Amino acid sequence: PFHEVGHAAGSWLSSRIAIPLPFFTFWYDDQSVLMGLIVAGMLGWLLFHTYREKNWFMFASASVATLCWAVATFLIPPTRTLMWQILSGALGEIVFGAFILVGFHFALPDRLRWDFWRWIALIPAGLCFTQATMLWRTVSADVSQMPWGSAVGAESDGDMNRLVQQFHWSANDLADFYLNVANLGLIALAIAYTYSAHRLIQRKRGQSPFSKG
């Protein structure tokens, strides 16, 4: 699911209609003004509520998503955003997995609180992020392990096949790209865990982690 939601997110951030399904994602190649307005409205709503609630983690996350939407919609040529739609499938496995693992340590906005469910979300996020990281470490060391092909359709419809054939990526470049993103996810996890441990220590001492002295 993270893979297909990754494809869909790449489409939404470039103002394209997309529907993620279990084994493939349906999207329109042409940008949609209506979809762009829907995405902008949702991001604006999220920015407003997270700022009002002083939820800085989610405000920063929404700000990054808004910046990505603005750049992908208005500055990047449509052919280039199509490439990112394809890239974002495997990216979704890494980014969404890491985001949930990092977000576990932070509160969501009041209307999106997950409290108990964040413990359940750890399972698929941890499995997906770990599997993706191990996969790209393996592929980076041995490019013959590249996941060619597609779960649905012809072999040439696979994400990696299209990126190599249509956008002139090499297998080694793809492996290095995804592995670098996974390493950034590991760094983010280390920072979040360190912050959470510091916050827990301060809480046990009866002192806010942001207080002076």
Summary of the structure (lengths in Angstrom):
residues: 213
radius of gyration: 18.8
end to end distance: 46.0
largest distance: 63.3
contacts: 622
relative contact order: 0.11
helix: 72%
strand: 3%
